Amino acid sequence: MRSEHFDVMIVGAGLSGVGAAVHLRQNCPGKTIVLLEGRDRIGGTWDLFRYPGVRADSDMHTLGYSFKPWREPKSIADGPSILAYVKDAAREHDVEPHIRFRHKVTKAAWSSGDAAWHVEAERAESGETVRFTCNFLYLCAGYYSYRKGHAPEFAGRGRFKGQVVHPQEWPENFDYAGKRVLVIGSGATAMTLVPAMAKTAGHVAMLQRSPTYVVSRPERDAIANFLRKVLPERWAYAITRWKNVAFQQRVYRRTRTHPLQVKKVLLDMVRKELGPDYDIETNFTPRYNPWDQRLCLIPNSDLFEAIRSGKASVVTDQVESFTQKGVVLRSGRELEADILVTATGLNLVLLGEMQFRVDGKPVDFAKTWTYKGLLVSGVPNLVSTFGYINASWTLRADLTAEYVCRLLNHMDRCGARQATPRLRTGDAAMPARPWIDGFSSGYMQRAMHLFPRQGDREPWINPQNYGRDRKMIRGAALEDGVLQFSNPALRDAA
C-alpha cells in the first residue's frame, strides 16, 4: 500500500497539537503538515472530560496561546470555554483541513536510508491500518491514557449497590440531584467536582487518604480586565501573561527556598476561610511541602463555601472495603452513599503509547536521555510536547513549537535531513535523575521508570523552570555539539 507523505506529522489535535500547527503554518509556511487525531473531535482533554465543573487549574492568560489573546472576563475558565477557544484558534488559522480524525497512531519506525519516519495508524471505524511517511514527527498527544483513568482495586467493589463513576468516563446527562455522593480522591478533579456537584446533590463528601494544599484565587483577573479596556488587546494580553508568569515563578521559587513559610501562609488562608473550629490539621495539612505535589487552585473559594454551607464535607481516612451502602474506612467508620466517584487520577503514558523503532531496532526510552526535555538521545527528528507541573502547560508547549520551527528552518538552510541528539564523551557517565525530579504525586511516580532520564548538565536536563527553559530552548544555539545534523539532501550530496 502506498504511503502518503508529509514534511511534518503532528500526533494529537488538542491544545498542544492545534498550537503546534499554527506555529508551523506561520513560521514554516512551505512545510506540508498533517495532524492525526485518534478521536473524532478536536480539543483533546477539553473535549474528553465532561464531569461537572470541569475547568482549568491555571489562569487562561498563561494557559492560552502566545498568539491568541484570551478575551473572556473569567481568567480561571471552565472546560467548554477552553474547548471553544481551541476550536476558534484552529478555525482562525485554517488548521482544521489538515486534521485526520479517528486515526490512532500505533507505530513509528525511523529509516536513515530515506530520512523519514514510517508511521502506522488505525482507523477507528474500520480497524484498517493506514500508512504515512514524514520527515519530522511531532508528538502532541498529552501525557495520560485516553483509554481509561487510574482506578485502584478496592476490596468488595462488586458489593456496592449504587453507581460507581470515574471522571474520565462521565455518563451523559448523569442525574445526581438530591443524592448522597462520595468522591474518592483529593486532587484537582476532586476539588472541582465537590463544589460543582454540591449545588444540586443531597450531600457530597470528599474522602482523601491525605490532604492536598489548596489555594483560592478570584476567577476574574481585575488587572487583566482593566488593561484590556485601556490598551490594545495584544499589549494587554502580553503584560498580563508576563505578570502571571512572574507570579507563578516567584511563588514556586519561594516554596523551594522557604517551604515552611509558604506552608504557614497557605494554611492561614484555609483557616481564615473555614474558621478556628475546623480541623485544618487533619483535613488540609499535607505531609509534604508546597509544590512537592501540584497545588490545587479553587476559584472564588467555591470548595470552602460548599463546606461552610454544609452541602459538602471532607473526610481524611482510607478505604478498607466497599459495602452494599458505601464504604468502610480503616477507622471502622462507614460512609453511606448513592454514588461513588473514583477521582483517583490518570494513567500516565509515554509518547502517545506508540511503538518506536530506529533503523530496525526497538527504542527503550528508559535507557535514553532527554535533550532539553524535547528530544531524545539517539532518536532522530522526534520532538514531544510536555508542559509544566509547576506552571501552565501551554507556556512550554509554545516554547516547544518555536523550537521545532527554528530547528526545521535551520535544517533547510544547512541541507541536513536528520537531527539527532548524541551523548558527548563523558556524558554517558552522568548521574541519572528521573525525567521529572522532586515531584511526589502518585500519577508521576507510577510511570517515571518508563521515561527518558535526565542528567546533571545542559542540554541533558528537563528543569521544569520557565525562565531557564527560555534561555536553553529559545536562546541557545542549535549547533551545540550535541545535536548532530547529518544525512544531507540528495542534491547536496551530489
C-alpha positions, 0 to 999 in steps of 0.5 A: 500500500502506498504511503502518503507523505508529509514534511511534518506529522503532528500526533494529537489535535488538542491544545498542544497539537492545534498550537503546534500547527499554527506555529508551523503554518506561520513560521514554516509556511512551505512545510506540508503538515498533517495532524492525526487525531485518534478521536473524532473531535478536536480539543483533546482533554477539553473535549474528553472530560465532561464531569461537572465543573470541569475547568482549568487549574491555571489562569487562561492568560498563561494557559492560552496561546502566545498568539491568541489573546484570551478575551473572556472576563473569567481568567480561571475558565471552565472546560467548554470555554477552553474547548471553544477557544481551541476550536476558534484558534484552529478555525482562525488559522485554517488548521482544521483541513489538515486534521485526520480524525479517528486515526490512532497512531500505533507505530513509528519506525525511523529509516536513515536510508530515506530520512523519514519516519514510517508511521502506522495508524488505525482507523477507528471505524474500520480497524484498517491500518493506514500508512504515512511517511514524514520527515519530522514527527511531532508528538502532541498527544498529552501525557495520560491514557485516553483509554481509561483513568487510574482506578485502584482495586478496592476490596468488595467493589462488586458489593456496592449497590449504587453507581460507581463513576470515574471522571474520565468516563462521565455518563451523559446527562448523569442525574445526581440531584438530591443524592448522597455522593462520595468522591474518592480522591483529593486532587484537582478533579476532586476539588472541582467536582465537590463544589460543582456537584454540591449545588444540586446533590443531597450531600457530597463528601470528599474522602482523601487518604491525605490532604492536598494544599489548596489555594483560592484565587478570584476567577476574574483577573481585575488587572487583566480586565482593566488593561484590556479596556485601556490598551490594545488587546495584544499589549494587554494580553502580553503584560498580563501573561508576563505578570502571571508568569512572574507570579507563578515563578516567584511563588514556586521559587519561594516554596523551594527556598522557604517551604515552611513559610509558604506552608504557614501562609497557605494554611492561614488562608484555609483557616481564615476561610473555614474558621478556628473550629475546623480541623485544618490539621487533619483535613488540609495539612499535607505531609509534604511541602508546597509544590512537592505535589501540584497545588490545587487552585479553587476559584472564588473559594467555591470548595470552602463555601460548599463546606461552610454551607454544609452541602459538602464535607471532607473526610481524611481516612482510607478505604478498607472495603466497599459495602452494599451502602458505601464504604468502610474506612480503616477507622471502622467508620462507614460512609453511606452513599448513592454514588461513588466517584473514583477521582483517583487520577490518570494513567500516565503514558509515554509518547502517545503509547506508540511503538518506536523503532530506529533503523530496525531496532526497538527504542527503550526510552528508559535507557535514553536521555532527554535533550532539553526535555524535547528530544531524545538521545539517539532518536532522530527528528522526534520532538514531544510536547510536555508542559509544566507541573509547576506552571501552565502547560501551554507556556512550554508547549509554545516554547516547544513549537518555536523550537521545532520551527527554528530547528526545521528552518535551520535544517533547510538552510544547512541541507541536513535531513536528520537531527539527532541528539548524541551523548558527548564523551563523558556524558554517558557517565552522568548521574541519572535523575528521573525525567521529572525530579522532586515531584511526589504525586502518585500519577508521576511516580507510577510511570517515571521508570518508563521515561527518558532520564535526565542528567546533571548538565545542559542540554541533558536536563528537563528543569521544569523552570520557565525562565531557564527553559527560555534561555536553553530552548529559545536562546541557545544555539542549535549547533551545540555539539550535541545535536548532530545534523547529518544525512544531507539532501540528495542534491547536496550530496551530489 
